[in-house]
Amino acid sequence: MVRPMKPEDREAVLDIVRATGMFTAIEIQCAEEQIDIFLGQPGQQDYSLVVAENDKGQVVGYMSYGPTPLAEGAYDIYWMAVAPGVQGRGHGRKLVSWLEDRVKDWGGRLILIETSSQPKYERTRRFYLSLEYREVARIPDFYKPGDDRITYAKYLESKERN
Ligand SMILES: CC(C)(COP(=O)(O)OP(=O)(O)OC[C@H]1O[C@@H](n2cnc3c(N)ncnc32)[C@H](O)[C@@H]1OP(=O)(O)O)[C@@H](O)C(=O)NCCC(=O)NCCS
């Protein structure tokens, strides 16, 4: 099940972010800031966070997303992570599919995800490709020399346009 994040999920989500071993201290701080904006500023619309629960109601993953500034019908997935012990079991796919369904409901048309070209993100890149996201842009040496920023995109058929 995918549902909006609640204040009581905060530590579970941060534990997952840390446990992936993928993120630097600054990246973890950035993830934490998004969590606190979402939980602490109910009126804001820039960042939304959802969690994935397993059959026992435990939080096993999360995703943050929001409308892409100045673009019509476009949404960014800013961050996502699934607990290392349960990766590869479909939780990530469920989170992304959930957002695709919502974006279609809202008449949106495009979802964007950025990631790094570092070898440690190989599995993450394959994950996006397997969900039919395609590389549409790459900025060489963006994060640091030898570390490109890759943008993946998926254009959706909105329900309203069908
Ligand atoms: C990337 C991540 C969120 C994916 O979540 P997940 O729950 O492990 O992924 P899923 O089990 O839903 O995989 C969905 C599909 O991706 C593909 N996939 C997943 N892992 C794969 C792998 N190691 N090799 C090839 N394809 C893979 C599969 O095709 C899978 O399809 P299936 O469900 O038909 O088997 C998760 O692995 C993660 O938290 N990684 C570390 C943090 C990270 O990189 N976050 C993203 C950057 S912000």
The ligand as a Gaussian input file, in Angstrom:
#p B3LYP/6-31G(d) Opt

LIG

0 1
 C       15.975000       2.112000      -6.819000
 C       15.012000       1.494000      -5.814000
 C       14.125000       2.587000      -5.220000
 C       14.120000       0.463000      -6.536000
 O       13.191000      -0.097000      -5.644000
 P       12.967000      -1.691000      -5.583000
 O       11.843000      -1.935000      -4.660000
 O       14.279000      -2.332000      -5.273000
 O       12.588000      -2.029000      -7.094000
 P       11.465000      -3.059000      -7.600000
 O       11.599000      -4.344000      -6.853000
 O       10.136000      -2.406000      -7.566000
 O       11.913000      -3.246000      -9.086000
 C       11.107000      -2.846000     -10.157000
 C       11.717000      -3.287000     -11.433000
 O       13.028000      -2.729000     -11.568000
 C       13.886000      -3.707000     -12.149000
 N       14.982000      -3.933000     -11.264000
 C       15.037000      -3.779000      -9.941000
 N       16.244000      -4.126000      -9.496000
 C       16.940000      -4.538000     -10.579000
 C       18.227000      -5.039000     -10.780000
 N       19.075000      -5.229000      -9.762000
 N       18.605000      -5.348000     -12.028000
 C       17.775000      -5.183000     -13.056000
 N       16.539000      -4.711000     -12.928000
 C       16.138000      -4.410000     -11.708000
 C       13.129000      -4.970000     -12.336000
 O       12.807000      -5.088000     -13.700000
 C       11.891000      -4.793000     -11.525000
 O       10.825000      -5.304000     -12.229000
 P        9.998000      -6.567000     -11.638000
 O        9.225000      -5.980000     -10.498000
 O        9.177000      -6.984000     -12.792000
 O       11.024000      -7.577000     -11.192000
 C       15.750000       0.777000      -4.659000
 O       16.524000      -0.253000      -5.196000
 C       16.624000       1.700000      -3.807000
 O       16.177000       2.205000      -2.783000
 N       17.889000       1.901000      -4.196000
 C       18.836000       2.699000      -3.411000
 C       18.458000       4.154000      -3.345000
 C       18.345000       4.794000      -4.712000
 O       19.134000       4.562000      -5.612000
 N       17.317000       5.668000      -4.855000
 C       17.065000       6.366000      -6.102000
 C       17.891000       7.599000      -6.230000
 S       17.181000       8.974000      -5.395000

